[in-house]
Amino acid sequence: MNATIAKLALQALLGRRRFYLLLAFPVLLIGLVVLITALTDGDAAYGVLPNLGFPLVLPLVAILAASSVLGPEVDDGSIVYLLSKPVNRYGVAISKWVVALAATLVAGALPILVAALITGDSTRAVALFVAAAVAGTAYSALFLAISAVTRHAVIASLMFVLIWEGLLGNLFSGIAWLSIGQWGLRIGHAISDELPDPASLPYAVVASLVVTVVGVWFAGDRLRSFSLRGEA
């Protein structure tokens, strides 16, 4: 973990227009839940969260956060200048992932908790927050790795979320075993059985850890190859 690199990554995140999108998603989600709660009841409003907030808002926030802390440097080639310094490449990846994760938790998981609490059931709110925190951790690592591989990281990440986890995940139950979002929901199910139970708990925990560790490691390895070959 490099504090200077983390600070620079945070400044890059806060200084881009994507930051306003990062704030817009949770605000709209909470506003929608408040509106539905006022017009109907808490149970109806809660349905918005596992069907919209968790599978869409959370990964979108993670995509914006991860692509903002690394993607622009890869796009304009300035990553080469950073990697010309005597810093550990895996330390760079970890530092940027920590910033992306913090942004994902603050702008993705925390608003889901707030919105769920508005619906009136604290147990399922905590369960959904835990699910969002687990999924957000793995999402941020995966999308950071994608940002280190391609200049079209946002598009590639969106395709993963919308096609793999969204479209195919709804059509084929077997996808749950390979879905980051479903792993998070399974872990949250251990707190509240109102959340779905798509896979075994040990598998969901291990799979989430593996994706997180491998994603950050792969991003660091990719950064190491940048410095070796002088790629931009």
C-alpha positions as CSV (number, residue, x, y, z in Angstrom):
1,M,0.0,0.0,0.0
2,N,1.5,3.3,-1.1
3,A,-0.2,6.4,0.5
4,T,1.0,8.8,-2.1
5,I,-0.3,6.7,-5.0
6,A,-3.6,6.2,-3.1
7,K,-3.9,10.0,-2.7
8,L,-3.2,10.6,-6.4
9,A,-5.8,8.0,-7.3
10,L,-8.4,9.6,-5.0
11,Q,-7.6,13.0,-6.6
12,A,-8.1,11.5,-10.0
13,L,-11.4,10.0,-9.0
14,L,-12.8,13.2,-7.4
15,G,-11.5,15.4,-10.2
16,R,-13.3,13.8,-13.1
17,R,-16.9,14.1,-14.3
18,R,-17.4,10.5,-13.6
19,F,-17.5,11.5,-9.9
20,Y,-20.8,13.2,-10.4
21,L,-22.2,10.0,-12.0
22,L,-20.8,8.2,-9.0
23,L,-22.9,10.4,-6.7
24,A,-26.0,10.4,-9.0
25,F,-26.6,6.7,-8.9
26,P,-27.0,6.4,-5.1
27,V,-29.0,9.6,-4.8
28,L,-31.5,8.4,-7.5
29,L,-31.7,5.0,-5.8
30,I,-32.5,6.4,-2.4
31,G,-34.9,8.9,-3.9
32,L,-36.8,6.1,-5.7
33,V,-37.1,4.0,-2.5
34,V,-38.3,7.0,-0.5
35,L,-40.9,7.7,-3.2
36,I,-42.2,4.1,-3.4
37,T,-42.3,3.8,0.4
38,A,-44.4,7.0,0.6
39,L,-46.8,5.8,-2.2
40,T,-47.1,2.2,-1.1
41,D,-45.2,0.4,1.7
42,G,-41.8,-0.7,2.8
43,D,-42.0,-4.2,1.3
44,A,-42.8,-2.9,-2.1
45,A,-39.9,-0.4,-1.9
46,Y,-37.5,-3.1,-0.7
47,G,-38.1,-5.0,-3.9
48,V,-36.3,-2.3,-5.8
49,L,-33.0,-3.0,-4.0
50,P,-32.3,-6.7,-4.9
51,N,-33.8,-6.1,-8.4
52,L,-32.3,-2.8,-9.3
53,G,-29.9,-1.3,-6.7
54,F,-27.9,-4.4,-6.1
55,P,-27.5,-5.9,-9.6
56,L,-27.2,-2.6,-11.4
57,V,-26.3,0.5,-9.3
58,L,-23.6,-1.3,-7.3
59,P,-21.6,-2.7,-10.2
60,L,-22.0,0.6,-12.2
61,V,-20.5,2.4,-9.2
62,A,-17.7,-0.1,-9.1
63,I,-17.0,0.2,-12.8
64,L,-16.8,4.0,-12.6
65,A,-14.6,3.9,-9.5
66,A,-12.1,1.3,-10.8
67,S,-11.9,2.8,-14.3
68,S,-11.3,6.3,-12.8
69,V,-8.4,5.3,-10.6
70,L,-6.4,3.5,-13.4
71,G,-8.1,3.7,-16.8
72,P,-7.2,7.3,-17.7
73,E,-3.5,6.7,-17.0
74,V,-3.6,3.7,-19.3
75,D,-5.4,5.6,-21.9
76,D,-3.1,8.6,-22.1
77,G,0.1,6.6,-21.5
78,S,1.0,8.4,-18.3
79,I,1.1,5.1,-16.5
80,V,4.6,4.6,-17.9
81,Y,5.9,7.7,-16.1
82,L,4.4,6.4,-12.8
83,L,6.0,3.0,-13.3
84,S,9.4,4.5,-14.1
85,K,9.6,5.3,-10.4
86,P,11.1,2.8,-8.0
87,V,7.7,1.6,-6.6
88,N,6.4,-1.9,-6.3
89,R,3.9,-2.6,-9.1
90,Y,1.7,-4.7,-6.9
91,G,1.8,-1.9,-4.3
92,V,0.5,0.4,-7.0
93,A,-2.4,-2.0,-7.8
94,I,-3.3,-2.5,-4.2
95,S,-3.3,1.3,-3.6
96,K,-5.6,2.0,-6.5
97,W,-7.8,-0.9,-5.6
98,V,-8.2,0.4,-2.0
99,V,-9.4,3.7,-3.4
100,A,-11.8,2.1,-5.8
101,L,-13.1,-0.2,-3.1
102,A,-13.6,2.7,-0.7
103,A,-15.6,4.6,-3.4
104,T,-17.6,1.5,-4.2
105,L,-18.5,1.0,-0.6
106,V,-19.4,4.6,0.1
107,A,-21.3,5.3,-3.1
108,G,-22.6,1.8,-3.7
109,A,-23.0,-0.4,-0.6
110,L,-23.7,2.3,1.9
111,P,-26.6,3.9,-0.1
112,I,-28.1,0.4,-0.4
113,L,-28.0,0.1,3.4
114,V,-29.6,3.5,3.8
115,A,-32.3,2.7,1.3
116,A,-33.0,-0.7,2.9
117,L,-33.3,0.9,6.3
118,I,-35.9,3.3,4.9
119,T,-38.1,0.3,4.1
120,G,-38.3,-0.5,7.8
121,D,-36.5,-3.8,8.3
122,S,-33.1,-3.5,9.8
123,T,-32.2,-7.2,9.6
124,R,-32.6,-7.5,5.9
125,A,-31.0,-4.1,5.5
126,V,-27.8,-5.3,7.2
127,A,-27.9,-8.5,5.1
128,L,-28.2,-6.6,1.9
129,F,-25.4,-4.3,3.0
130,V,-23.1,-7.2,3.7
131,A,-24.0,-8.7,0.3
132,A,-23.2,-5.4,-1.4
133,A,-19.9,-5.0,0.5
134,V,-18.8,-8.5,-0.5
135,A,-19.9,-8.1,-4.1
136,G,-18.4,-4.6,-4.3
137,T,-15.1,-5.8,-3.0
138,A,-14.8,-8.5,-5.8
139,Y,-16.3,-6.2,-8.4
140,S,-13.7,-3.4,-7.8
141,A,-10.9,-5.9,-8.0
142,L,-12.2,-7.5,-11.2
143,F,-12.9,-4.1,-12.9
144,L,-9.4,-2.8,-11.9
145,A,-7.9,-5.8,-13.6
146,I,-10.0,-5.1,-16.7
147,S,-8.8,-1.5,-16.6
148,A,-5.2,-2.7,-16.7
149,V,-5.8,-4.8,-19.7
150,T,-7.9,-2.7,-22.1
151,R,-8.5,1.0,-22.9
152,H,-12.1,0.0,-23.3
153,A,-12.5,-1.1,-19.7
154,V,-15.9,0.6,-19.1
155,I,-17.4,-1.1,-22.2
156,A,-15.9,-4.5,-21.3
157,S,-17.1,-4.2,-17.7
158,L,-20.6,-3.1,-18.7
159,M,-20.8,-6.1,-21.1
160,F,-19.8,-8.4,-18.2
161,V,-22.5,-6.9,-15.9
162,L,-25.3,-6.6,-18.4
163,I,-24.8,-9.8,-20.4
164,W,-23.2,-12.3,-18.0
165,E,-24.6,-11.3,-14.7
166,G,-27.8,-9.7,-15.9
167,L,-29.2,-11.4,-19.0
168,L,-27.6,-14.8,-18.7
169,G,-27.9,-14.8,-14.9
170,N,-31.6,-14.4,-15.2
171,L,-32.0,-17.1,-17.9
172,F,-29.8,-19.8,-16.5
173,S,-29.7,-20.7,-12.8
174,G,-26.2,-22.3,-13.2
175,I,-24.7,-18.8,-13.8
176,A,-25.2,-18.1,-10.1
177,W,-22.2,-20.3,-9.4
178,L,-20.1,-17.9,-11.5
179,S,-21.8,-14.6,-10.6
180,I,-20.1,-12.1,-8.2
181,G,-23.5,-10.6,-7.3
182,Q,-25.0,-14.0,-6.5
183,W,-22.1,-14.8,-4.2
184,G,-22.7,-11.6,-2.3
185,L,-26.4,-12.4,-2.0
186,R,-25.6,-15.9,-0.7
187,I,-23.4,-14.5,2.0
188,G,-26.1,-12.0,2.9
189,H,-28.6,-14.8,3.1
190,A,-26.8,-16.1,6.1
191,I,-28.1,-13.0,7.9
192,S,-31.6,-12.8,6.5
193,D,-33.4,-15.6,4.6
194,E,-35.2,-12.9,2.6
195,L,-32.2,-12.8,0.3
196,P,-31.9,-15.6,-2.3
197,D,-29.8,-18.7,-1.7
198,P,-28.2,-19.4,-5.1
199,A,-25.1,-21.2,-4.1
200,S,-23.4,-22.8,-1.1
201,L,-22.0,-20.4,1.6
202,P,-18.4,-21.8,1.7
203,Y,-18.2,-21.6,-2.1
204,A,-19.5,-18.0,-2.2
205,V,-17.0,-16.9,0.4
206,V,-14.0,-18.7,-1.3
207,A,-15.0,-17.6,-4.8
208,S,-15.3,-13.9,-3.7
209,L,-11.9,-14.1,-2.0
210,V,-10.3,-15.7,-5.1
211,V,-11.7,-13.1,-7.5
212,T,-10.6,-10.3,-5.3
213,V,-7.0,-11.6,-4.7
214,V,-6.5,-12.7,-8.3
215,G,-8.0,-9.5,-9.7
216,V,-5.6,-7.2,-7.7
217,W,-2.7,-9.5,-8.4
218,F,-3.4,-9.6,-12.1
219,A,-3.6,-5.8,-12.2
220,G,-0.2,-5.6,-10.5
221,D,1.3,-8.1,-12.9
222,R,-0.1,-6.2,-15.8
223,L,1.5,-3.0,-14.5
224,R,4.8,-4.9,-14.1
225,S,4.6,-5.8,-17.8
226,F,4.0,-2.2,-18.7
227,S,7.2,-1.2,-17.1
228,L,9.1,-4.0,-18.7
229,R,7.9,-3.4,-22.3
230,G,7.2,0.3,-22.1
231,E,3.6,-0.2,-23.2
232,A,1.0,2.6,-23.0
